Amino acid sequence: MHKPRAGRAGASTTRGSRTGAGVAAFLGAAALLATAVPAAHAAPRTQTPAADVVPGSGTETPALVDGLHESADAKAAPADAARSHLAAKESRYRIADPGRDLTPVQTLKQGADETVRLQQKHHGVEVLGGQYVVRMETKDGKRVVTGTSGKYFTGLTAGTRATVAEDVAVRRAVTSVAARIGGATLGKKDVQPAEGAKTKAAAALSGKAGGLVVVPKGAGILTYRVTVRGTDTATGRPVLQDVYVDAHAGFPVLQYSLIKTITAPKPADGAAKPTAAKPPAARQAPAATTHPGTSGTGVKYSGEQVPLDIYFDEAAKQYSLVDYARMATTSKNTLHTWDARAVDVDDASGRWPAGLKEFTNAAPDYSGDATAAGAVDAHWAAGQVYDYYKKVHGRDSLDGRGMTINSLVGVTYAGGPFVNAFWDGQKMVYGAGDEQYKTLSADLDVVGHEMTHGVVENTANLVYAGQSGALNEALADYFGNAIDVTAGGTKMDDPDSGLLGENLCRTAKPRECAFRDLNDGRTTAKDYLGVTFGTDNGGVHLNSTIISGALWDIRQDLDPKDPFLADRLVYKALSTYMTPLDGYTDARNAVVAAAKDLGLSAKQQNVVKRSFNAHGIVPGWENAIGVDSDRLFGKLNIAGTGTAAGGGWWATSKSNDDGSEAYSVYAGRVDGKGTPKLISPNDGRYHVYPATDGKTVVWAAFGTSSLDILSRPIAGGPIKTLYTSYTNVQNLHVENGTVVFESFDPFGGRHVGFLKPGDREPTWVDGGRYELGTGLPSLKNGRIAYAKLYPGATDYRIGTETYDIATGKTQLAQQLGEPQGIGQTGITGKNVFWLVDENPADQGQMAVRRSTLEGTGTVDISAESGPGALIPFDLTASDDAVTVNTLLPDTQYRNETLPKLWQLSADGTRRERLSCNRGEQLYPSAAGGRQVVWLDGTTGWTDLVTRERPAGTC
């Protein structure tokens, strides 16, 4: 068993450690600002309630303290008064030195209320999501603390001196992102240039270190935060991801996309190019003009004519979609709507496109192009959202301080349709739509959703991953929909009141078109979907309606005559209670506490609690999820490390129960008998990508500057170092002492190599030549199967090849067409199987192809197109069956479109679901016959599970 190592820490999980406060919510970003509900909206406090203390999880600091009325220093600055309070009450908060370990983030005053947000530092290093909020009230020269909330991690003991060089961390981060977005296939776009030159993939991705950050799991993990930007060369989609690389071992322990979209982007997350420009400074009003704005009108996409606040440029004699009027009394900033019809999404994500201009017109009446592009809708709707937050919540723009509001409309994707919208930290971006969907700005709830992401980012700053990310999406949905139904006069008891984006369809009915329905009745017990960060950032869209549904129920039931009461309640919870790593139960506690703070009656508070209960948002809800598979090894707390089976044994990586240790490799019997064996050393390195043949286990160990391929007999004995690499290696296989692996370097180069017993250097099946590329190997009976990219007569070609280790003879398999991409291979004693893509336009659908070991008799056992075609991305095979990890085509993420396991007979005559588990199933490995082992995230943990036969029809 594992023994804890002082000062060392673990890594990311499928939904995080349950004993690490807030990190559990991760599974389950960027300015910090807080506001409070305007005093005019808050009910007077008639009496001081008893203090309510909610303990934190895995920390001695309480998650919530409410109902206080304790004196604070009225003369000190708010942040100093807040920290003095925490210091004076050390027995309650267990924060030894608030002045040293809590840095002021923002203080906002609203009437008599003051909200102070404080960022935790561990020996001067920022703690991811470690934020504590102190709420105070000042009246008649006296200041009192009314409550506190947040996450302060008291168990951190990790050192803060990195042993991995920063450039190594950046290289590992870039490699990790490259492997995530492109490692499942080898395609024609993966062409290698001459030796020493960078490839297109390398140019497309770059990383920048953002300093050291402590990831608060167990004793803490000291990491480099590396932001990776660029383009996915396979899809053309932009990439923007934060990767946290262990600063002691160099392993990426946490990775997620930063882009916040209205719906989950498929197949890759959207984001940005490496270079960035700042938006232009806010246009200043002419000195002699007190009110430079004027009024105009515009025709929305629906045909409705609406008033617009616009600007008349005397010099140019033209009107532009610039609104000075709304912020005239509070700031010099403006509300702009920009023409981005010539802009590709990767140029608009996380950067300011060059040459943008506002929509202009010779007359103050906008129609025609401005209507078709969505400019009128975006400009009008942005004003409506601004007005809502100003009038209902007293909030001046997205940051609460009158920031300029920029909307870019008409963005395309590679010159074609872009059916999405997003907030990227500085602006809203709306796609132009397609034949089915109108421009994305043509529905007020979508605009409200994206602008609310800006509000969330500037209040609780909920991390956009896992449960906290789902909460981020839920709040954006809630407020976007609240603004929409209010403006449209929709009654809350209307069955369609909870639809988001329902007005975007050109021909389909609203319910068929909507992205989500806040009235869908989803609960944690029957609908929560366990997924890794590689899928929808850990389920931020998939799981959002569980929490937004509870909030929407509150709006329906709390006070039908005053729906704004619910809005003020949810806003107060967001702005003065929630912190970055909050999950479902944290959100419940925040809203319940805010209800007390606003003076809601006992009956109204019961409405709030009942709504959360109805959606299963209660303490311990994660324990109620069941599966139909057999668990071989549980609570692994890992992600992205794979699993393997062979010779009656399995092998996998595992952290400890709270995720505070680097991964170690274990092995056990596939029949479940006996006790799993610890195979790898407990030395602080990350031991990953294991493989076994039932006799030996091999794996990769990530160290400070290099990684080693290690081996050890299952029966016991010394650990041997087989090979040391300075690039990433993955896809390991072992058979009778021969080890096969794939090298995956930061420059996009991929090569399959093998080590025979006694070899000191690998043999590369392609000779390691830069003009070639090989990947996705499999191994059986001394033969390796792999995908190969090679020069043809006029162009690069790609195919599947086998290599006989004993003779060095290669055999290219017969093809049925002209492949554009090859996916994972599988080789058995009878056949070679592989995934093949001949038509990239079919959105990821691939055939499952089979040939003889000699490369002849090629047939498809599952077609690339037509009814029932799959979107597979992983494959494993035995003599009796082929199992594929696959998605199903759909326009939206839902359970059935998540990675599932399907099993086909070797001749393709039978196809069945292997398991009926909901959520995500990954890394299948054939264990012989029809038995398969895999990693399953359904229960909220990462479990190694198995089934001996398919489940049939689910």
SULNORGI-V957973 format. One line per field, one symbol per residue. ss: DSSP state (@ for helix, = for strand, . for the rest). psi: psi as a letter, one per 30 degrees, with the letter a starting at -180 (. if undefined). burial: + if it has 9 or more other ideal C-beta (glycine too) atoms within 8 Angstrom, else -. Layout:
BEGIN
ss = ???
psi = ???
burial = ???
END
This chain:
BEGIN
ss = .......................@@@............@@@..........===.........=========.....@@@@@@@@@@@.@@@@....@@@@=========..==========..===============..==========..............@@@@@@@@@@@@@@@@@..===@@@.........@@@@@===========.....===========......=========.....======..==..........=....................=======.....=========....===.==...........=====....=@@@@........==.==...==..@@@@..@@@@@@@@@@@@@@@@@@@...........=========..=.=..===....====.=...=..@@@.@@@@@@@@@@@@@@........@@@@@@@@@@@@@@@@@@@@@@@..........==....=....@@@@..==......@@@@........@@@@....@@@@@@@@@@@@@@.....@@@@@@@@@@@@@@.......@@@@@@@@@@@@@@....@@@@@@@@@@@@@......@@@@.....====.........====..======.........======.......==.......=======...=======....=======......======..========..=======.....======.......==........========..=========....=========.....===........=======...=======..@@@....======......====........=======...=======.......@@@..======.....===.......========..======......=====....=..
psi = lkkkkkgllballeglkffjkeeefea.iflklkllkkeffkkkjfljlkkjkjllkglfkkfkklglikkljfflkeeeeeeeeeefhefefhjeieeefjkkekkkkjbfkkkkkkkkkjhfkkkkgjkkkkklkkkhgkkkkflllajkjfgkgklgjkfkkeeeeeeeeeeeeeeefffflklffhkkalkflkleeeffklkkkglkkjjikbfkjklkjkkklbkjfeffklkjkkkjkkfffgkjfkklkfkjlelkkkflklbllelllkllkkkkkkefkeifllkalljleffkklkkkakkjeefhlklikjfeegefflglljkkkjgfgklefffjgljkkgkllklkflgjkabeeeefgeeeeeeeeeeeeeeeeeefgkjaegggglkjkkkkgkljhfakjilllkgfflkkklfaafeklkffgkefeeeeeeeeeeefgcfhkkikbeeeeeeeeeeeeeeeeeeeeefgkkfgkfgfgkkgfgfkeelleffekeljfgfgkleeffkjjllffjhhgheeegefeeeeeeeeeeefejffiffeeeeeeeeeeffellegkaeeeeeeeeeeeeeefgkleeeeeeeeeeeefggilkgfffgkllglkkeklhehlkgfallkkggllkllkaafgggllklklllkfgflakkkkelligfljjlhlllgfekkllkjkaeflkkjllkkeflalkkjekklglkkahklkjhfkkklkkjlfgfkkkklljlkfkfklkkfgggkfflkklhllkkhgkkklkkklkaeflklkakllkjeefgkljkkklfbjkfkkaklkkafelkklkkjfiffghfkkljkkllfgglhklkfklelakgklilflkkklfflkkkkllkklflklefgljlkkkklffgfkklkekgklakklhkkkgkbgkkllkkgeffljkkllkfllfbk.
burial = -+-+---+++++++++++-++++++++++--++++++++-++---------+-+-++++-++++++++---+-+-+-++++++++++-++--+++--+--++-+++++-++-++++++++++--++++++++++++++----++++++++++++++-+-+-+-+-+-++++++++++++++++-++++-+++------++++-++-+-+--+++++++++++++++++++++++-++++++++++++++++++++++++++++++--++++++--+--------+------++++++++++----+-++++++----+++++++-++-----+++++++++-+++++++++++--+-++++--+-+---++-++++++++++++++++++-+++++++++-+-++++++++++---++++++++--+++++++--+++++++++++++++++++++++++++++++++++++++++++++++++++---+-+---++++++++++----++-++-+++++-++++-+++++++-++++++++++++++++++++++++----+-++++++++++++++++++++++++++++++++++++---++-++++++++++++--++-++-+-+-+++--+++++++++++-+++++++++-+++++++++++++-----+-+++-+--+++++++++-++++++++++--++++++-+-------++-+-+++++++++--+++++++++-+++++++++--+--+++++---+-+++++++++-+++++++++-----++++++++++----++-+-+---++++++++++--+++++++++--+-++++++++++-+--+++++-+----++++++++++--++++++++----+-+-++++++++++-+--+++++-+-+++++++++--++++++++++++++++++--++---
END
